[in-house]
Amino acid sequence: MYGIVYTPTATMYVFDATVVLWLMVRAYRAHRQTGNMYSQMMYRMAAGVAAALYIFGFSHLYLNEQEVALGVLFVLADVPLFAGLIYGVKLVFNVWNKKKLEFWFPMVLSILSAIYIVYRLVYLPNIYSISGVIFFDESIQVKVAFILLLATMTFLPGVFFVTSKVYGLKNRIKKFLIGLSMFVAGGGALLAPLNDSFLVTQISHIIVFLGFVILASSFVFDILYRGKKALQPSEQEVITPSSNTL
C-alpha cells in the first residue's frame, strides 16, 4: 500500500537522494577522466549517502505503518550513510596532509558508528507520522550520539569545501555552494533530535531539503557557466595538495 501517512517527508528524502546521485555520477565521470583520489572518494561518499536517503524515502512510501520493518530499514540505512560520510572525512585529512588523522579518525568514527548502529538494532526507534511529518522517538543517549556523529561527518567536509583553495571564480563559487549545502543539510538534520515538537521537526525536514536544493544549484551553476564560455587554463580546478576535477 502506498504510504500516504509518510508521503511529504518521504518524498523529500527521495528528492535529496536523487540530488546526491547526481553528485555521484558527476564525480564518477571525473574519476574516469582523471583517476584522482579526490573524485574517487567523492563518488563513494555520494553513493553511500544516496543509498541511505533512497532507503529512508522508499521504505516510508511503500511500507506504510509496518513499524518493525521501518525501524530496521531506518537503522540499516545508517550503514551506507556513515560509510559514505566517513569517506568524506578521510578526504578532508588527505587533502590537509594529516596522514595520521586520515588513518585514525575515520577508524574511530567507524567503530563508534558500528556500536551506534548495533545498539539501535537492539532498541529500534519508534517511527510515526503527524500530518505527513516523520518523527523518530528514541532515547536521549541515542539522540546525542547521532548529533555528535552526524555533526562531525558533515561539518568537517563542509569546512573543507568552504575553505579549500581553488583557482577560478567558478570553482570558488561551486565549492562554496557544496560546503554550504553540507552545513545546511547537516544542521537541519540535527534540529529534530533536539526537540520533539511538530514545528521544530517540520522545520528540520525543510532545512535539510533546502540544503540539497543548494547542492543541486551548484551543479546547475556549473552547467550554465560552461555554456557561456570555455574553461580557461587559469580557471582549472585545483585543491592543494591534491588536484581534482568535479
Residue, then its C-alpha position, 0 to 999 in steps of 0.5 A: m500500500y502506498g504510504i500516504v501517512y509518510t508521503p511529504t517527508a518521504t518524498m523529500y528524502v527521495f528528492d535529496a537522494t536523487v540530488v546526491l546521485w547526481l553528485m555521484v555520477r558527476a564525480y564518477r565521470a571525473h574519476r574516469q577522466t582523471g583517476n584522482m583520489y579526490s573524485q574517487m572518494m567523492y563518488r563513494m561518499a555520494a553513493g553511500v549517502a544516496a543509498a541511505l536517503y533512497i532507503f529512508g524515502f522508499s521504505h516510508l512510501y511503500l511500507n506504510e505503518q509496518e513499524v518493525a520493518l521501518g525501524v530496521l530499514f531506518v537503522l540499516a540505512d545508517v550503514p551506507l550513510f556513515a560509510g559514505l560520510i566517513y569517506g568524506v572525512k578521510l578526504v578532508f585529512n588527505v587533502w590537509n596532509k594529516k596522514k595520521l588523522e586520515f588513518w585514525f579518525p575515520m577508524v574511530l568514527s567507524i567503530l563508534s558508528a558500528i556500536y551506534i548502529v548495533y545498539r539501535l538494532v537492539y532498541l529500534p526507534n519508534i517511527y510515526s507520522i503527524s500530518g505527513v511529518i516523520f518523527f523518530d522517538e528514541s532515547i536521549q543517549v541515542k539522540v546525542a550520539f547521532i548529533l555528535l556523529l552526524a555533526t562531525m561527518t558533515f561539518l568537517p567536509g563542509v569546512f573543507f569545501v568552504t575553505s579549500k583553495v581553488y583557482g577560478l571564480k567558478n570553482r570558488i563559487k561551486k565549492f562554496l555552494i557544496g560546503l554550504s549545502m553540507f552545513v545546511a543539510g547537516g544542521g537541519a538534520l540535527l534540529a529534530p533530535l533536539n526537540d520533539s515538537f511538530l514545528v521544530t521537526q517540520i522545520s528540520h525536514i525543510i532545512v535539510f531539503l533546502g540544503f540539497v536544493i543548494l547542492a543541486s544549484s551548484f551543479v546547475f551553476d556549473i552547467l550554465y557557466r560552461g555554456k557561456k564560455a570555455l574553461q580557461p587554463s587559469e580557471q582549472e580546478v585545483i585543491t592543494p595538495s591534491s588536484n581534482t576535477l568535479 
